[in-house]
């Protein structure tokens, strides 16, 4: 990693944005740019912890979905819906988890059209170990406080609701 900048590039971008596009347009641009940069930072922190387990965060999410399922198995289609990803992405995630021995793939016992992913004992063990490690680094969210994290979650919920990410009930 290179040395940190001696200025905040997002503040500089906002200054330039205000100058060229008007004061009202700078806050949304700065907020989105901040979200995107924070995403990069957090994902790098998570991947650093997950790398020794031969995981990246999307595979970890899929593994945890199976870990929390009642039977340790879920249809690939249902996984895609719950992970909010395209079916092709689920297939790719399961392919990779299967290669590591964390998941097996098999036919559904009553629906021949459905493929099930099932977490293995090794997958369950890795999921638990990785989760302990992620919890230890607060999922890469340091230095945010619990109150800041709750506020951030609530703030971003408005964007998710507006995008019909889910239906509030």
C-alpha positions as CSV (number, residue, x, y, z in Angstrom):
1,X,0.0,0.0,0.0
2,X,1.2,3.5,-0.8
3,X,1.7,6.3,1.7
4,X,-1.4,8.1,2.8
5,X,-2.3,11.3,1.0
6,X,-1.6,14.6,2.7
7,X,-5.1,15.8,1.9
8,X,-8.6,14.4,1.8
9,X,-9.3,13.6,-1.9
10,X,-13.1,13.6,-1.3
11,X,-13.0,17.1,0.2
12,X,-11.0,18.2,-2.8
13,X,-13.4,16.6,-5.2
14,X,-16.3,18.2,-3.4
15,X,-14.6,21.6,-3.6
16,X,-14.1,21.1,-7.4
17,X,-17.7,19.8,-7.7
18,X,-19.1,22.9,-6.0
19,X,-17.1,25.2,-8.2
20,X,-18.1,23.5,-11.5
21,X,-21.6,22.1,-10.7
22,X,-23.0,24.1,-7.9
23,X,-23.1,23.8,-4.1
24,X,-26.2,21.7,-4.0
25,X,-24.6,18.9,-6.1
26,X,-21.5,18.4,-4.0
27,X,-23.0,16.7,-0.9
28,X,-24.5,13.7,-2.8
29,X,-21.3,13.3,-4.8
30,X,-19.2,13.4,-1.7
31,X,-21.5,11.0,0.2
32,X,-21.4,8.4,-2.6
33,X,-17.7,8.7,-3.1
34,X,-17.2,8.3,0.7
35,X,-19.5,5.2,0.7
36,X,-17.6,3.7,-2.2
37,X,-14.2,4.4,-0.6
38,X,-15.3,3.0,2.8
39,X,-16.6,-0.1,0.9
40,X,-13.1,-0.6,-0.6
41,X,-11.5,-0.2,2.8
42,X,-13.9,-2.5,4.7
43,X,-13.7,-5.2,2.0
44,X,-9.9,-5.2,2.0
45,X,-10.0,-5.6,5.8
46,X,-12.5,-8.5,5.6
47,X,-10.7,-10.2,2.8
48,X,-7.4,-10.0,4.8
49,X,-9.0,-12.0,7.6
50,X,-10.8,-14.4,5.3
51,X,-7.9,-15.1,2.9
52,X,-6.3,-17.8,5.1
53,X,-9.6,-19.7,5.0
54,X,-9.6,-19.5,1.2
55,X,-12.7,-17.2,1.4
56,X,-13.7,-13.8,0.1
57,X,-16.6,-12.0,1.6
58,X,-19.3,-13.2,-0.9
59,X,-18.3,-16.8,-0.3
60,X,-18.4,-16.2,3.5
61,X,-21.9,-14.8,3.2
62,X,-23.0,-17.9,1.2
63,X,-21.4,-20.2,3.7
64,X,-23.0,-18.4,6.6
65,X,-26.4,-18.6,4.9
66,X,-26.0,-22.4,4.9
67,X,-24.6,-22.4,8.4
68,X,-27.8,-20.7,9.7
69,X,-30.3,-22.7,7.7
70,X,-32.2,-25.3,9.7
71,X,-30.9,-28.3,7.9
72,X,-27.6,-26.9,6.6
73,X,-28.9,-27.1,3.1
74,X,-30.7,-24.7,0.8
75,X,-31.7,-24.7,-2.9
76,X,-29.4,-22.6,-5.0
77,X,-32.3,-20.5,-6.2
78,X,-33.3,-19.6,-2.7
79,X,-29.7,-18.7,-1.9
80,X,-29.7,-16.3,-4.8
81,X,-32.8,-14.6,-3.6
82,X,-31.5,-14.3,0.0
83,X,-28.1,-13.1,-1.1
84,X,-29.7,-10.8,-3.6
85,X,-27.4,-12.0,-6.5
86,X,-27.9,-13.4,-9.9
87,X,-28.3,-17.2,-10.2
88,X,-25.0,-17.4,-12.1
89,X,-23.2,-15.8,-9.2
90,X,-24.7,-18.4,-6.8
91,X,-23.4,-21.2,-9.0
92,X,-20.0,-19.6,-9.0
93,X,-20.0,-19.2,-5.2
94,X,-21.0,-22.8,-4.7
95,X,-18.5,-24.0,-7.2
96,X,-15.7,-22.3,-5.3
97,X,-17.0,-23.5,-1.9
98,X,-17.3,-27.0,-3.2
99,X,-13.7,-27.0,-4.4
100,X,-12.5,-26.0,-0.9
101,X,-14.6,-28.8,0.7
102,X,-16.8,-26.4,2.6
103,X,-20.0,-27.3,0.7
104,X,-21.4,-30.2,-1.3
105,X,-23.9,-30.0,-4.1
106,X,-26.7,-32.5,-4.6
107,X,-30.1,-33.2,-5.9
108,X,-33.2,-32.1,-4.0
109,X,-34.9,-35.3,-2.5
110,X,-38.4,-34.3,-3.9
111,X,-37.7,-31.9,-6.7
112,X,-35.4,-33.1,-9.5
113,X,-35.2,-29.6,-11.0
114,X,-33.7,-28.2,-7.8
115,X,-30.0,-28.4,-6.7
116,X,-29.2,-28.2,-3.0
117,X,-26.0,-26.8,-1.5
118,X,-25.1,-28.4,1.9
119,X,-22.5,-27.1,4.3
120,X,-19.9,-29.8,5.3
121,X,-18.5,-30.3,8.8
122,X,-15.3,-28.6,7.6
123,X,-17.4,-25.7,6.2
124,X,-19.2,-25.3,9.5
125,X,-15.9,-25.3,11.4
126,X,-14.4,-22.7,9.0
127,X,-17.5,-20.5,9.2
128,X,-17.3,-20.5,13.0
129,X,-13.5,-19.7,13.0
130,X,-13.8,-17.0,10.4
131,X,-16.8,-15.4,12.2
132,X,-14.8,-15.3,15.5
133,X,-12.0,-13.5,13.6
134,X,-14.3,-11.1,11.9
135,X,-16.0,-10.3,15.2
136,X,-12.6,-9.6,16.7
137,X,-12.0,-6.8,14.1
138,X,-15.6,-5.7,14.3
139,X,-16.1,-6.6,10.7
140,X,-13.6,-4.0,9.6
141,X,-15.7,-1.1,10.9
142,X,-13.2,0.4,13.4
143,X,-13.1,3.2,14.6
144,X,-16.9,3.6,14.5
145,X,-18.8,3.4,17.7
146,X,-21.9,1.2,18.2
147,X,-24.0,4.4,18.1
148,X,-22.3,5.5,14.8
149,X,-22.8,2.0,13.3
150,X,-26.5,2.0,14.3
151,X,-26.9,5.5,12.8
152,X,-25.2,4.4,9.6
153,X,-27.3,1.3,9.3
154,X,-30.5,3.4,9.7
155,X,-29.3,6.0,7.3
156,X,-28.6,3.5,4.6
157,X,-31.9,1.7,5.2
158,X,-33.7,4.7,3.6
159,X,-31.7,4.2,0.4
160,X,-32.5,0.4,0.5
161,X,-36.2,1.0,1.1
162,X,-36.3,3.6,-1.8
163,X,-34.7,1.0,-4.1
164,X,-37.3,-1.7,-3.0
165,X,-34.5,-3.8,-1.6
166,X,-37.1,-5.2,0.7
167,X,-40.6,-4.4,2.0
168,X,-40.8,-2.9,5.5
169,X,-43.4,-4.7,7.5
